[in-house]
Amino acid sequence: MRLKKLLTRHIIDILGWKTPEKIVVIESDDWGSIRMPSGEVYNNLLRQGYSVEKDPFLKYDSLACESDLINLMEVLSSVKDKNGDHAKMTLNTVMVNPDFDKIRGCDYQEYHYELFTETLAKYRSHNGSFPLWQEGIRKKLFHPQFHGREHINIDRWMQALQKKDKNIIEAFKHNMISISSEPLGMTYGYMEALDYYSHKEKENKLVILKDGLDLFQKLFGYCSRSFMGNCFIWDDEMEETLHDKGVEYIQGIVLQFKPKIKKEKHGYKKIFHYTGQKNALGQTYLVRNAAFEPCLNGAYDVVDTCLKEIGLAFRFHTPAVISAHRLNFIGNIVPENRDLNLKSFKRLLNEIIKRWPDIQFMFSDELGDKIRDKSSSLKTKGSYENSANKHIG
């Protein structure tokens, strides 16, 4: 398995957009989304016999509280690249969470949502969280980008609630989406926001995308120019909707999973991507080729492995795009999770600066702009040379 992964990494680095510059992008998913509400809920579910300790997202992931954000900004601020910029993190953000009280009030017959900033206000240790987001944005440490309206497959989740699915109802009691460590009807515990099983569900996803992008612009004051699909699931029509709303760059891993509507077993068409690849609309794919995921890959030295992945990218003259999910930086449930991982993260950043002093930190859309401008420059140069040759001839 490790050999297959290594070969895949070689392929995407070989095919990836080329540059003599050493660029590092850190992409972090799931910001804004509620997962495990609190340590009390976690312990309650554990006592009931649910295997929540087996799922890292249930064990560690939660809304970022004030101390989570303060500590993360401190680490990002501790290093500077050759341009004097601090380490930067693209925060891929979902805009809303379910309004559990309203859904409960209508006996699960209607879906209602609230902005994630409203969710934050319901927690004592999170009241000052969004001003810290804004501080991080001003200091160019954070740059939110669109990760979806919510991190939930609304059609399937509401059906499960209406059918009184035991696990989903139990999760709902605690203001959770699902207990994803338990057997469920959806592979990722109903987190696959843009997956669909019918043409009607597909239409609903397009409406949700438009609404989510409008909410993003209204809250942050700018259009999201890049997009990261939940669970790496989206299709061509969704790319069109994103394009119409100003999204130029599509983040992801080497594979995109495009849903296939079938009468038999649900499935996906797997589509290969690499950094710099463009679709028919001119949108550019940005593909992750490194990872800092201690909560997901704790079996080996994540810092050493990430450094090797970065070195491999640079060997092939392509940017290093690092995956680093939110759960790695959260200490609301297990403070040691945040504290230990931030020490490792700081070690990673210091080692990057030490090994590659000419490094440049960029946000995802900054990398996209770099690729676009370089491509345009090459096209212009080629066009000029062709024109000159014709003139000479």
Secondary structure, DSSP 4 states (H G I P E B T S, - for coil): -HHHHHHHHHHHHHHSPP-SSEEEEEEEEEET------HHHHHHHHHTT--GGG-HHHHH-----HHHHHHHHHHHTT-B-TTSPBP-EEEEEE-EEE-HHHHHHTTTSS--EEEHHHHHTTSGGGTTHHHHHHHHHHTTSEEEEEEES-SS-HHHHHHHHHTT-HHHHHHHHTT-S--TTS--SSTTTT--TT--SSHHHHHHHHHHHHHHHHHHHHHHSS---EEE-GGGB--HHHHHHHHHTT--EEEE-SEEEEEE--SSS-EEEEEE--TT-B-TT--EEEE--EE--TTT-TTS-HHHHHHHHHHHHHHTT--EEEE--GGGG--SS-HHHHHHHHHHHHHHHHHHHHH-TTEEEE-HHHHHHHHHHHHHHHHHHHHHHHHHHHHH-
